[in-house]
Amino acid sequence: MPYFAPRPHDAAVTKSEVVFQIVLLLQGTPIDDFARQNFHAVGNRAVVRCAMNTTLATVEGQACKRGIATAMLRYSYRFTMAELVVLAELYVNALNYLEPQALVRVRERMCDPASVESQRDAAGASAVCERLSMDF
């Protein structure tokens, strides 16, 4: 799987570049098309396009939630911590649009070191927990 790390002389990698790296690292997975079509940076925010354009009550909304949850919970091992931070931002922002009431449950699970999610992927859970602490 190709990985395009930032060049050493790059002092700062933009949010757009990190989102692009995330999409590249999801190539060859069942959600590669989903990531390519929906993961974007708008200014200094990472957004999931489908979450902004649908509701959870629709088939598209359900597919959107499933896509971002799969990226976060199933493929997070592929990413560096910097990429995980942006993936966590994508995940939290999508949930905030699609199912804001779920953020409390997600915080309880991801911020609990004894939870299944934390045990399975401590780095991913930590990134989500940190992101939730920033906004919610």
DOTILO-903212 format. One line per 8 residues: number of its first residue (from 1); for each residue x, y, z of N, C-alpha, C, O, CB. Coordinates in steps of 0.02 Angstrom, whole numbers. Last residue first. Glycine has a CB too. Layout:
# residues N
NUM = X Y Z X Y Z X Y Z X Y Z X Y Z ~ ...
//
This chain:
# residues 136
136 = -860 950 1116 -924 931 1145 -919 919 1219 -969 903 1251 -952 870 1112 ~ -733 985 1066 -794 1016 1039 -856 1006 1081 -900 1048 1081 -806 990 972 ~ -629 921 1135 -619 987 1107 -685 1022 1091 -691 1083 1102 -576 983 1045 ~ -675 795 1166 -661 841 1221 -652 913 1197 -665 960 1234 -598 818 1258 ~ -678 737 1041 -742 750 1075 -731 799 1133 -774 841 1146 -772 684 1102 ~ -541 726 1019 -581 769 975 -648 786 1009 -671 843 1005 -594 734 907 ~ -507 633 1118 -477 700 1118 -519 748 1077 -531 805 1098 -405 699 1091 ~ -582 523 1073 -595 552 1139 -568 623 1144 -601 668 1169 -563 508 1194
128 = -518 499 951 -589 517 953 -605 551 1019 -639 603 1020 -634 456 942 ~ -389 466 998 -398 521 951 -470 545 951 -483 606 951 -376 500 880 ~ -418 353 1079 -389 413 1109 -399 474 1064 -415 528 1089 -315 402 1122 ~ -462 264 983 -508 285 1036 -483 350 1068 -522 395 1082 -516 230 1089 ~ -342 248 910 -402 275 878 -452 302 929 -480 356 921 -436 222 835 ~ -259 193 1011 -240 255 977 -301 288 944 -311 348 950 -186 242 925 ~ -326 74 1048 -314 126 1097 -299 193 1064 -323 245 1086 -257 107 1144 ~ -423 -34 995 -385 17 960 -375 77 1005 -413 126 1001 -420 38 894
120 = -473 -128 1086 -459 -149 1018 -413 -99 983 -368 -119 945 -524 -156 978 ~ -492 -53 1202 -450 -112 1204 -428 -133 1134 -371 -154 1124 -486 -170 1239 ~ -583 42 1157 -517 63 1180 -468 5 1183 -409 13 1167 -522 95 1249 ~ -692 -42 1126 -662 1 1075 -592 22 1094 -546 20 1053 -706 63 1062 ~ -722 -99 1251 -701 -142 1196 -665 -101 1142 -613 -122 1117 -761 -178 1165 ~ -658 -3 1391 -708 -20 1340 -678 -64 1285 -618 -65 1275 -738 44 1310 ~ -563 42 1478 -584 -28 1486 -635 -49 1432 -653 -108 1429 -614 -38 1555 ~ -546 177 1454 -492 132 1436 -510 58 1441 -477 16 1412 -432 146 1479
112 = -664 277 1386 -658 227 1439 -604 177 1419 -613 138 1373 -726 190 1452 ~ -685 353 1277 -644 382 1330 -635 335 1389 -602 353 1438 -675 447 1353 ~ -769 278 1196 -702 293 1172 -656 320 1228 -595 310 1225 -705 342 1115 ~ -890 270 1274 -853 210 1252 -780 226 1235 -735 191 1257 -887 179 1192 ~ -925 404 1299 -921 356 1354 -880 295 1335 -839 271 1374 -991 334 1376 ~ -928 456 1168 -879 481 1217 -870 431 1274 -814 416 1294 -902 549 1246 ~ -1036 384 1117 -970 375 1087 -917 399 1136 -866 365 1145 -964 413 1020 ~ -1140 436 1195 -1123 364 1197 -1053 351 1171 -1015 312 1200 -1174 323 1157
104 = -1134 570 1152 -1126 553 1223 -1106 480 1231 -1060 464 1269 -1192 568 1263 ~ -1161 560 1015 -1095 584 1038 -1082 568 1111 -1025 555 1131 -1089 658 1026 ~ -1290 532 983 -1244 475 991 -1176 496 1018 -1138 454 1042 -1235 440 923 ~ -1354 650 958 -1366 618 1023 -1320 559 1036 -1312 538 1093 -1438 596 1027 ~ -1319 677 825 -1285 713 879 -1296 681 948 -1252 686 991 -1309 784 880 ~ -1308 608 691 -1338 581 752 -1306 613 813 -1269 580 850 -1329 504 754 ~ -1258 687 583 -1306 632 572 -1343 610 635 -1403 597 632 -1270 573 544 ~ -1172 788 633 -1224 803 584 -1279 750 583 -1338 766 582 -1193 810 515
96 = -1095 715 724 -1128 777 746 -1183 797 698 -1235 822 719 -1077 833 753 ~ -1040 616 642 -1090 599 694 -1128 660 717 -1189 656 730 -1056 565 754 ~ -953 699 569 -1007 662 535 -1061 642 585 -1121 651 572 -980 599 500 ~ -867 745 670 -908 793 632 -966 758 596 -1021 785 594 -865 831 582 ~ -809 622 709 -849 661 757 -894 711 720 -952 720 738 -804 698 806 ~ -744 583 588 -792 540 623 -838 580 668 -899 572 665 -755 487 664 ~ -656 690 561 -706 669 511 -762 630 546 -821 644 534 -674 626 456 ~ -579 683 678 -618 744 663 -673 728 612 -730 750 619 -573 800 637
88 = -520 559 660 -565 569 717 -608 631 707 -667 631 725 -524 576 783 ~ -441 591 550 -494 541 542 -544 547 599 -604 541 588 -464 470 540 ~ -354 681 615 -399 706 562 -455 656 549 -512 677 539 -360 720 497 ~ -291 591 702 -323 651 729 -373 680 678 -428 700 696 -270 705 747 ~ -236 499 613 -290 478 657 -327 538 686 -388 536 695 -263 435 714 ~ -133 575 558 -190 556 515 -249 534 557 -307 548 540 -169 501 467 ~ -51 582 671 -75 644 639 -135 630 594 -183 669 593 -18 677 598 ~ -24 446 692 -64 483 742 -90 548 711 -147 568 726 -21 498 804
80 = -53 356 538 -9 387 588 -53 424 638 -113 433 626 44 434 555 ~ -158 214 498 -141 285 499 -90 304 553 -85 272 605 -203 325 508 ~ -208 88 501 -168 107 443 -137 176 448 -94 194 408 -211 104 381 ~ -295 71 605 -227 46 614 -181 67 557 -120 64 564 -228 -29 619 ~ -421 108 562 -380 158 595 -308 136 604 -263 178 609 -410 175 663 ~ -516 26 504 -455 38 467 -408 89 501 -358 109 471 -471 63 399 ~ -626 12 590 -597 -47 559 -529 -35 528 -487 -81 525 -643 -74 507 ~ -667 134 642 -663 76 687 -628 15 656 -603 -28 692 -732 56 708
72 = -660 229 536 -631 242 602 -618 178 641 -564 169 669 -677 288 642 ~ -723 166 428 -656 195 420 -623 203 488 -564 186 496 -660 264 385 ~ -846 133 487 -801 80 463 -730 107 456 -682 73 476 -826 52 396 ~ -898 260 509 -885 216 567 -837 160 546 -793 142 585 -951 186 594 ~ -913 303 378 -865 338 421 -849 295 482 -792 295 505 -893 407 443 ~ -1009 206 332 -945 218 298 -894 251 344 -837 228 347 -956 261 237 ~ -1119 220 418 -1084 155 414 -1014 165 383 -966 134 405 -1125 104 373 ~ -1158 350 386 -1136 333 454 -1096 269 454 -1045 264 488 -1197 327 501
64 = -1193 328 250 -1142 377 269 -1114 361 338 -1053 360 348 -1171 449 267 ~ -1297 238 259 -1236 218 225 -1178 265 242 -1121 242 248 -1247 218 149 ~ -1390 320 326 -1367 258 358 -1301 235 326 -1255 215 361 -1421 203 352 ~ -1408 417 226 -1382 436 291 -1355 376 329 -1302 380 361 -1435 469 332 ~ -1465 341 124 -1401 373 113 -1368 393 179 -1307 387 186 -1410 435 68 ~ -1585 307 184 -1538 254 167 -1468 283 157 -1418 254 178 -1561 216 102 ~ -1627 424 316 -1627 401 246 -1577 343 237 -1533 332 279 -1609 459 198 ~ -1611 469 443 -1675 436 427 -1678 409 356 -1726 375 337 -1732 484 438
56 = -1498 543 450 -1493 473 471 -1556 434 453 -1554 373 449 -1479 468 545 ~ -1488 646 304 -1506 634 373 -1501 559 388 -1501 519 342 -1578 661 389 ~ -1371 741 204 -1424 692 214 -1441 688 288 -1410 722 329 -1403 622 186 ~ -1258 821 190 -1309 824 138 -1367 775 147 -1409 769 102 -1278 811 73 ~ -1164 800 284 -1191 867 280 -1251 872 233 -1289 919 236 -1137 915 257 ~ -1128 671 261 -1158 687 326 -1191 756 325 -1240 769 360 -1106 684 381 ~ -1064 677 138 -1131 646 142 -1165 662 208 -1227 665 210 -1125 571 133 ~ -939 742 172 -990 774 130 -1059 744 138 -1108 780 144 -969 769 57
48 = -861 765 313 -887 708 275 -948 735 237 -1000 748 266 -905 647 322 ~ -717 870 339 -790 858 337 -805 796 296 -767 776 251 -827 918 308 ~ -603 962 430 -613 900 392 -687 883 397 -716 882 451 -568 841 420 ~ -556 1131 417 -602 1080 446 -605 1020 400 -610 1027 339 -673 1110 457 ~ -496 1242 366 -458 1202 414 -503 1152 450 -489 1133 507 -424 1247 465 ~ -573 1232 214 -533 1275 256 -490 1232 302 -453 1189 278 -577 1323 298 ~ -624 1079 212 -652 1144 195 -619 1194 242 -634 1197 301 -732 1146 201 ~ -581 925 149 -563 978 196 -593 1043 168 -587 1058 109 -485 984 204
40 = -668 767 140 -643 830 113 -621 876 169 -639 867 227 -697 864 70 ~ -737 618 95 -689 648 141 -658 709 109 -626 704 56 -635 597 163 ~ -821 569 -11 -849 604 46 -800 637 94 -821 682 131 -890 558 84 ~ -761 500 -116 -817 543 -131 -836 589 -73 -865 642 -84 -876 502 -151 ~ -661 426 -52 -643 471 -107 -699 521 -121 -685 580 -135 -628 431 -170 ~ -737 349 38 -688 398 63 -672 449 8 -671 509 22 -624 363 85 ~ -813 270 -52 -846 312 -2 -798 367 20 -817 426 22 -870 271 58 ~ -712 200 -118 -754 247 -155 -789 295 -108 -793 355 -122 -806 209 -197
32 = -660 124 -7 -618 172 -43 -659 222 -84 -643 281 -84 -572 134 -89 ~ -718 28 73 -744 97 79 -701 147 40 -706 207 52 -747 118 152 ~ -655 -93 56 -725 -87 34 -753 -16 38 -805 -1 9 -768 -133 76 ~ -490 -44 -2 -536 -67 49 -607 -62 23 -619 -29 -28 -528 -27 116 ~ -415 16 -99 -415 -57 -97 -458 -86 -42 -463 -147 -35 -347 -81 -89 ~ -372 158 -4 -378 125 -69 -374 50 -60 -336 24 -20 -323 150 -118 ~ -346 218 114 -407 177 112 -418 145 44 -466 108 34 -467 219 131 ~ -238 297 89 -227 237 131 -289 192 134 -284 135 156 -207 258 201
24 = -298 401 16 -250 355 -16 -242 291 24 -239 236 -5 -182 389 -24 ~ -373 460 118 -407 430 61 -361 382 25 -382 327 6 -432 485 11 ~ -267 507 198 -316 459 225 -351 423 168 -358 362 169 -368 495 270 ~ -207 598 110 -169 539 133 -216 485 160 -206 426 148 -118 560 187 ~ -312 692 103 -290 657 43 -251 594 61 -261 541 31 -247 703 -2 ~ -309 738 234 -369 704 209 -352 664 147 -375 607 139 -426 755 194 ~ -183 798 230 -194 741 274 -256 703 253 -255 641 253 -201 765 347 ~ -206 901 137 -155 850 123 -165 788 167 -156 732 144 -85 879 133
16 = -302 976 205 -318 946 141 -269 890 124 -289 838 98 -318 998 85 ~ -228 1023 313 -283 976 326 -302 941 261 -317 881 262 -344 1013 356 ~ -53 1029 270 -120 1057 275 -171 1003 289 -158 943 278 -138 1095 211 ~ 90 1019 366 49 985 318 -21 1012 326 -47 1017 382 51 906 327 ~ 232 1119 386 163 1104 407 126 1071 350 130 1093 292 126 1169 430 ~ 359 1110 333 351 1127 404 281 1109 428 273 1086 485 364 1202 414 ~ 440 1007 228 373 1035 240 363 1048 314 360 1001 354 318 986 213 ~ 557 940 218 561 1013 222 493 1045 231 489 1106 241 594 1040 159
8 = 520 804 208 552 829 270 554 905 274 552 932 330 622 803 275 ~ 356 779 140 427 788 129 458 820 191 425 861 224 441 831 66 ~ 239 666 212 259 734 196 335 738 186 372 703 220 237 783 251 ~ 218 507 132 233 548 191 251 618 169 276 628 113 290 516 233 ~ 120 411 58 154 471 37 163 516 97 121 559 111 116 507 -19 ~ 116 244 33 109 295 84 151 354 63 211 348 51 130 270 155 ~ 37 107 -47 80 165 -50 65 214 7 7 223 27 73 201 -117 ~ 42 -58 0 0 0 0 45 62 0 88 68 44 -48 0 61
//
